[in-house]
Amino acid sequence: MAMATPLYCTPPISNKTASNPNSLTPLVSSRTCFTKQLTLALSSSLSLRATPRPLPAVAAAATTNAVEVEQQTSAATPSKALPFRVGHGFDLHRLEPGYPLIIGGINIPHDRGCEAHSDGDVLLHCVVDAILGALGLPDIGQIFPDSDPKWKGAASSVFIKEAVRLMHEAGYELGNLDATLILQRPKLSPHKEAIRANLSKLLGADPSVVNLKAKTHEKVDSLGENRSIAAHTVVLLMKK
């Protein structure tokens, strides 16, 4: 009776190999080697015996790398020298009669406005949250809580200026900003350029890196029924 033939072709793997993507070529080669041996053995009617090869080095390396990644993430601060940081902001306010409608620091004629603790500028609130998010900081509600009377009726430009200050303090500048406003009425086409220009000024950025879009909500839910207004913003911050 033919002897069982052990098949193994995996080279030793060290911590250095496991942590270096460029060192994975031997693993690919070993797979090819194994396939060739298996084909040869089957064509020769040999009895095959699988021999497991323990890989403690790989497990140790994976565990070490996981700990390192966790430590780096938990220790990350806005001052960390990343080449860029990305943030997303979202805000929504209810529209009610008797309030001014302020978007991007511009007063927009409308029969309703945003009910809020401050001036209810949904766009500026959204932009502030995007910048704070990119910096890994708490959101606008934590930094400027509506439980604090000093923010009652405050102009949202105050919040923007603070967010920009924190951005520069962390060593970043605005790469670009893309914002989308969602509201059924009023139509923003006549006001978009004024809003964009004022937002660029507040951010201290060239208008070419600030983009603004406006969408309706096809008369669906509170946004489409002119009972609320929402905004999304994405920002890219670049290391100075």
HELIX and SHEET records of a PDB file:
HELIX    1   1 ASN A   15  SER A   19  1                                   5    
HELIX    2   2 PRO A   21  SER A   23  5                                   3    
HELIX    3   3 THR A   25  SER A   43  1                                  19    
HELIX    4   4 PRO A   56  SER A   74  1                                  19    
HELIX    5   5 VAL A  122  ALA A  134  1                                  13    
HELIX    6   6 ILE A  140  ILE A  143  1                                   4    
HELIX    7   7 PRO A  149  TRP A  151  5                                   3    
HELIX    8   8 SER A  157  GLU A  169  1                                  13    
HELIX    9   9 LYS A  192  LEU A  203  1                                  12    
HELIX   10  10 PRO A  207  VAL A  209  5                                   3    
HELIX   11  11 ASP A  221  GLY A  224  1                                   4    
SHEET    1   A 2 THR A   5  LEU A   7  0                                        
SHEET    2   A 2 LEU A  48  ALA A  50  1                                        
SHEET    1   B 5 GLY A 113  CYS A 114  0                                        
SHEET    2   B 5 PHE A  84  GLU A  96 -1                                        
SHEET    3   B 5 SER A 228  LYS A 239 -1                                        
SHEET    4   B 5 TYR A 172  ILE A 182 -1                                        
SHEET    5   B 5 VAL A 210  LYS A 215  1                                        
SHEET    1   C 2 LEU A 101  ILE A 103  0                                        
SHEET    2   C 2 ILE A 106  ILE A 108 -1                                        
END                                                                             
